[in-house]
Amino acid sequence: MADQSSKRYPASERKLQHLRRAGAQPCSPGVSGAIALLAGLMLLLIAGRMIVWQPLVTLLQTSLQATDHSPELLIAWIGHAAQVGAIAVAPIGVIGLCGWLLGNLLQTNFALRLPWARSTEVGYYSMPRRRPDPLVRSILAALLLASVAASVMALLRTVQCLHLEAGRSPGEMLLHVWPALGIFVPAVVAVIGLDWLWSRYGYIKASRMTEAERRRELKDAEVSWLVRRRINRRRYGGTR
């Protein structure tokens, strides 16, 4: 009897519909992170010279031309460098956050899921609870970091060289930057695809039905069938 109660069955379409209405849908962190990264790269291509490279170049030129190396000037230079870095990083962080939120909304059909507003149970269906999978996530994160470390440096060097030259249009910059993405794009796409597949698999596995849920669903379907039959009998003049 214990084995029967612990047995799991594939989730029915009815349960999946209930879960979708409750906002419980698979959401891959890799997809959201990719959209955030893409938004940051687009910002670098379009406005990187104004908000990132030009302030950094000006800061470096000022530090190299300085003749006074007193502690007071060094402290002031550190404060100025921190301010320039914050101004350069803040727009990228804001755009990245917006891209991450957009990725979550796209995967959940624009249903904003608030943890404190979601119920833990829908009817007699239990909400899927995924077990932690640190090993798989660590492997995917290591692959992603390796691809980023191997590609972003080349990308930033290319963008920096382009910004230091004469002004170029975003289209020309994209043509020059694209060869530097030869390793980055396929590796990131592969990691995102694996993460998306693993998220879907974990969601389907966690959504499996228990014996009690299956019996309750069959009972409800049987009751609905009997009700429809009684209504049809009344409508067409049959006996009750």
N, C-alpha and C positions, 0 to 999 in steps of 0.2 A: 504493500500500500504506500509505503514511503517512496519507493521508486516511482510509482505511478504519479504521485503528487509533485515530484521534482522533475518530471519529464517536461520537455519544452517542445512546442510546435511552431512551425513558421507563422509569422504574423499574417492575419487575414487582411483583406482590403478594407474591411470595416474598421479594424483597429488602426490601420495606418491612416485612414481618414480622420479618426478621432485624434490621433497624435498630431497630425498636421494642423488641425483646428486649434489644438492646444499650444502650437508653436514649437513642438518637439520635432525638429528636422535635423538631418546631418549637416554639420557645418565644418568645413575643412579649414584649419588655421593656415595651411599653405596657400590656399586660394586668396584668402584675405590679405595675407602678407605679401603675396605677389602683386596684388592690385595696389597696395600701399607703396611697394618698391617702385612699381611702374609710375605711379603718380610723382614720387620723388625724383625719378630720372627725367621725367618730362619737364619738371620744374627746373632742373639743372640745365637741360637743353635750351629752354626758352628764356629763362631769366638768370641763369647761373653766373653770367659775367657781372651782372649788376649787384646781386645779393651775396655772392660767395667769393668769386675769384678776385674781382677788383678790390674789395676791402682787404682780403688777405695779402694781395700783392702790395698794396699801399702800406700795410702794417710791416711787411718784411723790408720794404725799401726804407721806411722810417727807422727801423731798428738797425739796419746796416749803415746808415748815414750818421747815426748818433755818435757823438764824440764823448759825451759825458756818461760815465758808467757808475754813477753814485748809487748807493742803495735806495735813496728816495726816488730816483728816476727809474730804477729797476722795478720798484713796487708799482709806480704809476704805469709803466709799460705792461706789467702783468695784468693790471686792472683793465687797461685799454684792450689788451689781447683777449681777455675773457669777454669783454663787451662785444668786440667784433665777432668772436666765435659764437656768442649767443645770438647775435643778430643774423649771422649766416645760417645757423642751425635751426632757429625757430621756424622760419617758413617751411623748411623741409619737414620738420616734425609735424607741423599743422597739416600740411598736404598729405603726409603719410598716414596720419590719424584719420583724416577724411576718407582716404582710400581704403583703410582697414574697415571702417564702418560701412562703406559702400559694399565691400566684399561680403560682409556678414548679411547685409540686407538682400543682396542678390541671391545668396544661397538659401535664404529663408523666405523668399517671395515677398520681400519688403515688409515682413512682420517683425517689428522690433520686440525682442524678447527681454523683458525685465525680470531678473531672478526673483524679486520680491512680489511680482504680480502673477507669476505662474503658479498654478495649482500642482500639487504633487501627484494627483490622480485624476483621470478623466473617466467618470462613471465607474464601472467595475474594472476598467483597464488600468493596469499599472504603468507608470511612466518608465521608459527605458533608462537604465542606469549603467553606463559603461564602466568597466573596470579600468583602472589606470594601466597604461601600456608604456612605461618609461623607456623600455628597451627599443621598441620600434620608433618612438618619437626621438630618442637620442640618435639613432642611426640616421634617420631622415634629417635631423638638425645638423649632424656632422657632415653629411653629404652636401647640404645646402651651404654651410659655412665654408667648406672647401671650395665649392664652385664660386662663391662670392669672393673669397680671398684670392683666387686665381684670376678673376676677371675684373673685379671692380678697380683694382689698382691700374690695370692697363686702360680701363675706361676713363678714369679720372685724369690720367696723364694725357690721354688724347684730348679730352675736353679742355684741360688747362692749356695745352698748346694752341688749340683753336681760339680760345678766348684771348690769349696774349697776342695773337695775330690780328689782322684787320677784321672789322666786323663782318660777320657772315649771317646769312639767313638761317632759320631753324631747319629748313630742308637741306641746305648744304652741310650743316653740322651733323645732321642725321646720317647723311651719306658717308661722311668721314668717320663717324663714331661706329657705324654698323660693323665693320670688320673686327673691332675690339669686342663685340658681343658674340663672336663666333662660338666661344666656349660657354659663356654665361647663359645665353638664352636656352640652348638645348638642355643644359644641366638643370636649370631652374624649372623648365617645363617638365622634365622627367621627375624631379622631386615632388613638384606640385601634383602631378598625375598620380604618383604612388600615395601621397598623403590623402588625396581625394578618394581613391579606391579604398584605402584602409579605413577612412572615416565612414564611408558607405557600408563597408563590411561590418564594422563595429556597431553601427546603428541598427542594421538588420538583425545582427546577432542579439543585441540587447533588447530588441523589440519582440522577441519570440514570446509566444503565449504560454501561460501555464495551463494545467489541466482544468483548474477552476474557471479561468477565463474562457477556455474553449467550450466547456459545458454550458456556461451562462450564455454565451453567444448562440450556441445551437438551440438552447431553450427559448431565447428571445425570437430567433428566426421561426421556430415552430409556433410560438404564440402568434406572431404576426401572420403566419400562413392560416391559422385557424380563424383569426379575426377577419381576414380578407374573405375566407370562404363563407363565414356567417353573413357578412355584408352582401356578398353576391347572392346568397340564398334569399335574403330579405328583398333585395332589389328586383329579382326576377320571380318573386312570388313563391319561392320554395318553402319548405318547412324549416322551422328553426333547428 
